[in-house]
Amino acid sequence: MDAGDGDPGLTGHLAAFLSDLTYARLPQEADGLLKGMLLDVLGTTLAANTLSGAARQVVELALQEGGTPQSTVLGFGGKVPVLMGAFANGALAHALNYDDWGEGGIHAGATTVPAALAVAEHLGGIGGRQLLTALAAAAELECRLAAAIVRTGAQGRWVLGQLVGYFGAAVAAGRVLGLDRQQMHSALGLALAQAAGTMQMVVEGDPPAKSIYAAFPNQAGVLSAWLAKGGLGAQCSALEGEAGLLAAYLGLEGPFPDLLQGLGEEFYLTRVRFKPWPVSGIVQPFLEGALELSQRYRLETSAIARVHVSGGEHIRPWCEPLPLRRRPPNPAAASDSIPYAVAKALVQGDFGLADLTDEGLQREDALQVAERVTYAIEPHLGESALLTVVTWGGDRYAARVDTPLGHPRRPVSYRRLAEKFRRCAAYAAHPLPPDRLQAVVDMVERLEELEDVTALIALLTGDGA
């Protein structure tokens, strides 16, 4: 049944929940995760200031276009119209693939924080609790959509992080704008009108533009919310309809009770994971296994004859095309490459942002090891990662990672996220002193006490007290 027939349908029910959610209803676990997500995105945004050429092109365009100064481009300091602010900061947030991730490869932080902050700065007077609630509603929708899609195996050739991000960004911006139930329903309909994101660029080895895909849902989400706030009606079965997201994009047929089950009681957003290393979530367990072998056995690069990795069908795009994955031409391709990350970890005993620079990409001893990396698809492994190193002398060393660091069962602490934030901030266009960085960490940790989140943005631009 369509929304216009009297029954609000799945989309309408979700819109009501998303517009009505209050900070008081959030469990403590969700509150802590949301603060970590915000700090994490702020850090990855600052790091991309100088480490992502693709994102820098977006920023230059935004600053050159000018317009009414409403939203700060984080790290750079200039203000642009709110739509371009969401666009530029969205491009920066995910450009290094170092932000949080979740089921199906979604990136809830990178596709919600820029939209919410852009609107909050423009409006002024938006408190920390309101921002956290906006992020909670948006992330919950993205995580539930991703879970429902992944369970059916219908992801296909879509980049879910981008596709569901249009809806999450619309909710994030909509909650900051104070949309009511009907307006939120329309915002979701307007998001559907813009939703996109196929895997074609991933399949062809990640040209630079792939890294800035979070720009598009953030801008579209703000636009959707603002039009809905202004009264543009778009109430429809955006998610469950015969030409809605789940049917038209993914070939799924309703009903979809999973999207409503436990709503408001079980928060799927608590499944969000944080990355210890700047690579795709699919690459993380293989990188962790390589680091384990390197640190345990102190392998000499010259002794490594062959490296073999095995995983489920989901690892294929991160290993193919193999020649390109072994020698990635840009940071976006490198962060999505299992062979490159494994080789770097085995040679160096670590992996960091420096490995995504031009100099890092050209380290020849690591590239030589990458040339010796082979892979196999073994569906029975599921999400587990299996790694075997064979030396010229015939010795074999193996590592298996079933639950990588960052998984909800092995969470990354706020303290570790704060350390990551400081490392990322060192690459900002205008680096901030240690005391200013600590002030940001402390402010985010106590965000519920903040009366106006523009104070946080001021700290990041050097304008805070």
C-alpha positions as CSV (number, residue, x, y, z in Angstrom):
1,M,0.0,0.0,0.0
2,D,1.3,3.4,-0.9
3,A,1.6,6.2,1.6
4,G,-1.1,8.2,-0.1
5,D,-3.8,5.5,0.7
6,G,-4.0,6.5,4.4
7,D,-1.6,4.0,5.8
8,P,1.8,5.7,6.3
9,G,3.5,2.5,5.4
10,L,7.0,1.5,6.3
11,T,8.5,4.8,5.2
12,G,5.9,6.7,7.2
13,H,6.4,4.7,10.3
14,L,10.2,5.1,10.1
15,A,9.8,8.9,9.5
16,A,7.6,9.1,12.6
17,F,10.2,7.4,14.8
18,L,13.1,9.4,13.3
19,S,11.4,12.7,13.9
20,D,10.2,11.8,17.4
21,L,13.4,10.2,18.8
22,T,14.7,12.0,21.9
23,Y,18.2,12.1,23.5
24,A,16.7,10.6,26.7
25,R,15.8,7.4,24.8
26,L,19.4,6.7,23.7
27,P,21.2,4.0,25.6
28,Q,24.6,4.9,27.1
29,E,26.3,2.7,24.6
30,A,24.8,4.6,21.8
31,D,25.7,7.9,23.3
32,G,29.4,6.9,23.6
33,L,29.5,5.5,20.1
34,L,28.0,8.7,18.6
35,K,30.6,10.9,20.3
36,G,33.3,8.6,19.0
37,M,31.8,8.7,15.6
38,L,31.8,12.5,15.6
39,L,35.4,12.8,16.8
40,D,36.5,10.2,14.3
41,V,34.9,12.0,11.3
42,L,36.4,15.3,12.5
43,G,39.8,13.7,12.4
44,T,39.5,12.0,9.1
45,T,38.2,15.3,7.6
46,L,41.3,17.2,8.8
47,A,43.7,14.5,7.6
48,A,42.2,14.6,4.1
49,N,42.9,18.4,4.0
50,T,46.4,17.6,2.7
51,L,46.4,13.9,2.0
52,S,43.6,13.7,-0.6
53,G,44.1,15.4,-3.9
54,A,40.5,14.5,-5.0
55,A,38.9,16.1,-1.9
56,R,41.2,19.1,-2.3
57,Q,39.7,19.6,-5.8
58,V,36.2,19.6,-4.3
59,V,37.3,22.1,-1.6
60,E,38.9,24.4,-4.1
61,L,35.7,24.4,-6.2
62,A,33.6,25.2,-3.1
63,L,35.8,28.1,-2.1
64,Q,36.1,29.5,-5.6
65,E,32.3,29.4,-6.1
66,G,31.8,31.7,-3.1
67,G,28.3,32.7,-2.1
68,T,26.7,33.4,1.3
69,P,29.1,32.4,4.1
70,Q,27.1,29.8,6.1
71,S,29.2,26.7,6.7
72,T,32.9,26.3,7.4
73,V,35.1,24.0,5.3
74,L,36.7,22.2,8.2
75,G,40.5,22.6,8.4
76,F,40.5,25.4,5.8
77,G,38.5,28.0,7.6
78,G,36.6,29.6,4.7
79,K,32.8,29.7,4.8
80,V,30.6,28.7,1.9
81,P,26.8,28.2,1.4
82,V,25.4,25.4,3.5
83,L,24.9,23.1,0.5
84,M,28.5,23.4,-0.6
85,G,29.7,23.1,3.0
86,A,28.0,19.7,3.3
87,F,29.4,18.8,-0.1
88,A,33.0,19.8,0.7
89,N,33.1,18.3,4.2
90,G,31.4,15.2,3.0
91,A,34.2,14.8,0.4
92,L,36.8,15.2,3.0
93,A,35.2,12.9,5.6
94,H,35.5,9.7,3.7
95,A,38.4,10.6,1.3
96,L,40.9,8.5,3.1
97,N,38.6,5.6,3.9
98,Y,39.6,6.0,7.6
99,D,36.2,6.8,9.0
100,D,33.8,4.4,10.7
101,W,32.1,1.7,8.9
102,G,29.3,-0.8,9.4
103,E,27.4,-3.8,7.9
104,G,27.4,-3.8,4.2
105,G,30.3,-1.3,4.1
106,I,28.2,1.7,5.1
107,H,29.9,4.8,6.5
108,A,27.3,6.3,8.9
109,G,29.6,9.0,10.2
110,A,30.8,10.4,6.9
111,T,27.3,10.5,5.4
112,T,25.6,12.2,8.4
113,V,28.1,14.4,10.4
114,P,28.9,16.8,7.5
115,A,25.2,17.4,6.7
116,A,24.3,17.9,10.4
117,L,27.2,20.2,11.2
118,A,26.6,22.3,8.0
119,V,23.0,23.0,9.0
120,A,23.7,23.4,12.7
121,E,26.4,26.1,12.0
122,H,24.1,27.9,9.6
123,L,21.2,28.0,12.1
124,G,23.2,28.6,15.3
125,G,21.9,27.7,18.7
126,I,21.9,23.9,18.1
127,G,23.0,22.2,21.3
128,G,25.1,19.1,21.7
129,R,22.1,16.9,22.7
130,Q,20.2,17.9,19.6
131,L,23.2,17.1,17.4
132,L,23.7,13.7,19.0
133,T,20.0,12.9,18.6
134,A,20.2,13.9,14.9
135,L,23.2,11.6,14.3
136,A,21.5,8.8,16.2
137,A,18.4,8.9,14.1
138,A,20.4,9.1,10.9
139,A,22.8,6.4,11.8
140,E,20.0,4.1,13.0
141,L,18.2,4.4,9.7
142,E,21.4,3.6,7.7
143,C,22.3,0.7,9.9
144,R,18.9,-0.8,9.7
145,L,18.6,-0.4,6.0
146,A,22.1,-2.0,5.5
147,A,21.3,-4.9,7.8
148,A,18.0,-5.7,6.0
149,I,19.8,-5.5,2.6
150,V,22.8,-7.6,3.6
151,R,20.6,-10.3,5.1
152,T,18.9,-10.8,1.7
153,G,22.2,-10.9,-0.2
154,A,20.9,-8.2,-2.5
155,Q,23.6,-5.6,-2.3
156,G,24.7,-6.5,-5.8
157,R,26.8,-3.8,-7.5
158,W,25.8,-0.9,-5.2
159,V,28.0,1.0,-2.9
160,L,25.7,0.9,0.1
161,G,27.8,3.5,1.9
162,Q,26.7,6.0,-0.7
163,L,23.3,4.6,-1.5
164,V,21.8,4.6,2.0
165,G,23.8,7.7,2.9
166,Y,21.3,9.8,1.0
167,F,18.6,8.8,3.4
168,G,20.8,9.1,6.5
169,A,22.0,12.6,5.5
170,A,18.4,13.7,4.9
171,V,17.5,12.6,8.4
172,A,20.6,14.1,10.0
173,A,19.9,17.5,8.4
174,G,16.1,17.1,9.0
175,R,16.5,16.5,12.7
176,V,18.7,19.6,13.1
177,L,16.1,21.6,11.2
178,G,13.3,20.2,13.4
179,L,11.3,18.4,10.8
180,D,7.9,17.0,11.9
181,R,6.7,13.6,10.9
182,Q,5.2,14.6,7.6
183,Q,8.2,16.7,6.7
184,M,10.6,13.9,7.5
185,H,8.5,11.6,5.3
186,S,8.9,14.1,2.5
187,A,12.7,14.4,3.1
188,L,13.0,10.7,2.6
189,G,11.0,10.9,-0.6
190,L,13.3,13.7,-1.9
191,A,16.3,11.6,-0.9
192,L,15.0,8.8,-3.1
193,A,14.8,11.2,-6.0
194,Q,18.6,11.7,-5.8
195,A,19.9,8.4,-4.5
196,A,22.8,6.8,-6.5
197,G,26.1,5.0,-6.1
198,T,27.0,1.9,-8.2
199,M,30.3,0.0,-7.7
200,Q,31.6,0.6,-11.2
201,M,34.5,2.8,-10.1
202,V,35.4,0.1,-7.5
203,V,35.3,-2.6,-10.1
204,E,37.7,-0.6,-12.3
205,G,40.2,-0.1,-9.5
206,D,39.1,3.1,-7.7
207,P,39.9,6.2,-9.7
208,P,40.4,9.3,-7.4
209,A,36.8,10.4,-7.6
210,K,35.6,7.2,-5.9
211,S,37.1,8.5,-2.6
212,I,34.8,11.6,-2.4
213,Y,31.5,9.8,-2.9
214,A,30.2,10.9,0.6
215,A,30.0,14.5,-0.8
216,F,27.0,13.6,-2.9
217,P,24.6,12.2,-0.2
218,N,25.6,15.0,2.3
219,Q,24.7,17.7,-0.2
220,A,21.5,15.9,-1.3
221,G,20.5,15.2,2.2
222,V,20.7,18.9,3.2
223,L,18.8,19.8,0.1
224,S,16.1,17.2,0.8
225,A,15.6,18.3,4.4
226,W,15.5,22.0,3.5
227,L,13.0,21.5,0.7
228,A,10.8,19.4,3.0
229,K,11.1,22.1,5.7
230,G,9.9,24.7,3.2
231,G,6.8,22.6,2.5
232,L,7.6,20.7,-0.6
233,G,5.6,17.5,-0.3
234,A,7.2,14.2,-1.3
235,Q,5.5,11.7,0.9
236,C,5.6,8.4,-0.8
237,S,6.7,4.8,-0.1
238,A,10.3,5.8,-0.7
239,L,11.7,2.6,0.8
240,E,9.2,-0.1,0.3
241,G,7.2,1.0,-2.7
242,E,7.1,-0.9,-6.0
243,A,9.6,1.7,-7.4
244,G,11.1,2.6,-4.1
245,L,14.7,2.0,-2.9
246,L,14.4,-1.6,-1.9
247,A,12.5,-2.8,-5.0
248,A,13.9,-0.6,-7.8
249,Y,17.5,-0.5,-6.7
250,L,17.9,-3.9,-5.1
251,G,15.1,-6.1,-6.5
252,L,13.6,-6.8,-3.1
253,E,9.9,-7.4,-2.5
254,G,8.1,-6.5,0.7
255,P,6.9,-6.5,3.4
256,F,10.1,-5.5,5.3
257,P,9.3,-6.1,9.0
258,D,13.0,-6.3,9.9
259,L,13.2,-2.5,9.5
260,L,10.7,-2.0,12.3
261,Q,11.5,-4.9,14.6
262,G,12.7,-3.6,18.0
263,L,12.7,0.0,16.8
264,G,13.5,2.3,19.7
265,E,14.6,-0.7,21.9
266,E,17.5,-2.2,20.0
267,F,19.8,0.3,18.4
268,Y,21.5,-1.1,15.3
269,L,23.9,1.9,15.3
270,T,25.8,0.3,18.2
271,R,27.2,-2.1,15.6
272,V,29.2,0.7,13.9
273,R,32.9,-0.1,13.9
274,F,36.0,2.2,14.1
275,K,39.1,1.7,12.0
276,P,42.5,1.4,13.6
277,W,44.1,1.7,10.2
278,P,43.3,3.9,7.1
279,V,42.0,1.2,4.8
280,S,38.6,-0.2,3.8
281,G,36.8,-2.3,6.4
282,I,37.2,-5.3,4.1
283,V,41.0,-4.9,4.2
284,Q,41.2,-4.4,8.0
285,P,41.4,-8.1,9.1
286,F,44.0,-9.0,6.5
287,L,46.1,-6.0,7.5
288,E,45.8,-7.0,11.2
289,G,46.9,-10.5,10.3
290,A,49.9,-9.2,8.4
291,L,50.9,-7.0,11.3
292,E,50.7,-9.9,13.7
293,L,53.0,-12.0,11.5
294,S,55.5,-9.2,11.0
295,Q,55.7,-8.3,14.7
296,R,55.8,-11.9,15.9
297,Y,58.4,-13.3,13.5
298,R,60.3,-10.2,12.4
299,L,60.3,-11.4,8.8
300,E,63.0,-10.1,6.5
301,T,61.6,-8.7,3.3
302,S,64.1,-10.6,1.2
303,A,63.0,-13.9,2.7
304,I,59.4,-13.6,1.6
305,A,58.7,-15.8,-1.4
306,R,54.9,-15.8,-1.5
307,V,52.0,-14.4,0.4
308,H,48.6,-15.9,0.0
309,V,45.3,-14.5,1.3
310,S,41.9,-16.2,1.5
311,G,38.5,-14.8,2.3
312,G,34.8,-14.9,1.3
313,E,33.4,-13.7,-2.0
314,H,33.2,-10.1,-0.7
315,I,37.0,-9.7,-0.9
316,R,37.1,-10.0,-4.7
317,P,36.8,-6.3,-5.6
318,W,39.6,-5.6,-3.1
319,C,41.9,-8.0,-4.9
320,E,41.0,-7.4,-8.5
321,P,42.2,-6.3,-10.9
322,L,45.3,-7.9,-9.3
323,P,48.0,-5.9,-11.2
324,L,46.4,-2.7,-10.1
325,R,45.7,-3.8,-6.6
326,R,49.4,-4.8,-6.2
327,R,50.5,-1.3,-7.4
328,P,47.7,1.1,-6.6
329,P,48.1,4.4,-8.5
330,N,46.4,6.7,-5.9
331,P,45.4,6.7,-2.2
332,A,41.8,5.7,-2.9
333,A,43.0,2.5,-4.7
334,A,45.6,1.9,-2.0
335,S,43.1,2.0,0.8
336,D,40.9,-0.5,-1.0
337,S,43.8,-3.0,-1.8
338,I,44.4,-6.1,0.2
339,P,47.7,-7.0,-1.6
340,Y,49.1,-3.5,-1.0
341,A,48.1,-3.2,2.7
342,V,49.3,-6.7,3.5
343,A,52.7,-6.1,1.8
344,K,53.2,-2.8,3.5
345,A,52.4,-4.3,6.9
346,L,54.8,-7.2,6.4
347,V,57.6,-5.0,5.3
348,Q,57.1,-2.1,7.8
349,G,55.5,-3.7,10.8
350,D,52.9,-0.9,10.7
351,F,50.5,1.0,8.4
352,G,49.5,4.6,8.7
353,L,48.4,7.7,6.8
354,A,52.0,8.2,5.4
355,D,51.4,5.0,3.4
356,L,48.7,6.9,1.4
357,T,51.0,9.7,0.4
358,D,52.8,9.8,-3.0
359,E,56.0,8.8,-1.3
360,G,54.4,6.0,0.6
361,L,52.8,4.6,-2.5
362,Q,56.2,4.3,-4.2
363,R,58.1,2.3,-1.6
364,E,59.7,-0.3,-3.8
365,D,60.5,-3.0,-1.3
366,A,56.8,-3.2,-0.3
367,L,55.7,-3.1,-3.9
368,Q,57.9,-6.1,-4.6
369,V,56.3,-8.1,-1.8
370,A,52.9,-7.0,-3.1
371,E,53.8,-8.6,-6.5
372,R,54.1,-11.9,-4.6
373,V,50.6,-11.7,-3.1
374,T,48.0,-14.1,-4.4
375,Y,44.4,-14.7,-3.3
376,A,41.7,-17.3,-3.2
377,I,37.9,-17.0,-2.7
378,E,36.8,-19.5,-0.1
379,P,33.1,-18.8,0.8
380,H,33.2,-20.9,3.9
381,L,35.5,-18.4,5.6
382,G,32.7,-15.8,5.7
383,E,34.1,-12.5,7.1
384,S,37.3,-14.2,8.4
385,A,40.7,-13.4,6.9
386,L,43.3,-16.1,6.4
387,L,46.9,-15.1,5.6
388,T,49.9,-17.4,4.8
389,V,53.5,-16.3,4.3
390,V,56.0,-18.7,2.7
391,T,59.7,-18.0,2.8
392,W,62.3,-19.0,0.1
393,G,63.5,-21.5,2.7
394,G,60.1,-23.2,2.8
395,D,59.0,-21.9,6.2
396,R,55.3,-21.2,6.5
397,Y,53.7,-18.6,8.8
398,A,49.9,-18.3,9.1
399,A,47.5,-15.9,10.7
400,R,43.7,-16.0,10.9
401,V,41.6,-13.1,12.0
402,D,37.9,-13.8,12.8
403,T,37.1,-10.7,14.8
404,P,39.2,-7.7,13.8
405,L,40.0,-4.8,16.1
406,G,37.2,-2.4,15.8
407,H,34.5,-5.0,15.7
408,P,31.7,-4.5,18.4
409,R,33.2,-7.5,20.2
410,R,36.7,-5.8,20.1
411,P,35.8,-2.1,20.3
412,V,38.2,0.8,19.8
413,S,38.1,3.0,23.0
414,Y,37.5,6.7,23.0
415,R,41.0,7.2,24.3
416,R,42.4,5.4,21.2
417,L,40.1,7.4,19.0
418,A,41.4,10.6,20.6
419,E,45.0,9.5,19.7
420,K,43.8,8.8,16.1
421,F,42.2,12.2,16.0
422,R,45.5,13.9,17.0
423,R,47.4,11.9,14.3
424,C,44.9,12.9,11.7
425,A,44.8,16.5,12.7
426,A,48.6,16.8,12.1
427,Y,47.7,16.8,8.4
428,A,45.2,19.6,8.5
429,A,45.7,22.5,6.1
430,H,46.2,24.7,9.2
431,P,47.5,22.4,12.0
432,L,46.2,23.2,15.5
433,P,48.3,23.3,18.7
434,P,48.0,20.4,21.2
435,D,46.0,22.3,23.7
436,R,43.4,23.2,21.0
437,L,43.2,19.5,19.9
438,Q,42.7,18.4,23.5
439,A,39.9,21.0,23.9
440,V,38.2,19.4,20.9
441,V,38.5,15.9,22.4
442,D,37.2,17.1,25.8
443,M,34.3,19.0,24.2
444,V,33.1,16.1,22.1
445,E,33.3,13.8,25.2
446,R,31.0,16.1,27.0
447,L,28.9,17.1,24.0
448,E,25.6,16.8,25.8
449,E,26.6,19.8,27.9
450,L,27.3,22.1,24.9
451,E,24.7,24.8,24.3
452,D,25.8,25.6,20.7
453,V,27.9,23.3,18.5
454,T,29.3,26.2,16.6
455,A,31.8,26.4,19.5
456,L,33.2,23.1,18.4
457,I,33.6,24.3,14.8
458,A,35.3,27.4,16.2
459,L,37.8,25.3,18.0
460,L,38.6,23.4,14.7
461,T,39.2,26.7,12.8
462,G,41.3,28.3,15.5
463,D,38.6,30.8,16.5
464,G,37.6,29.1,19.8
465,A,38.5,30.6,23.2
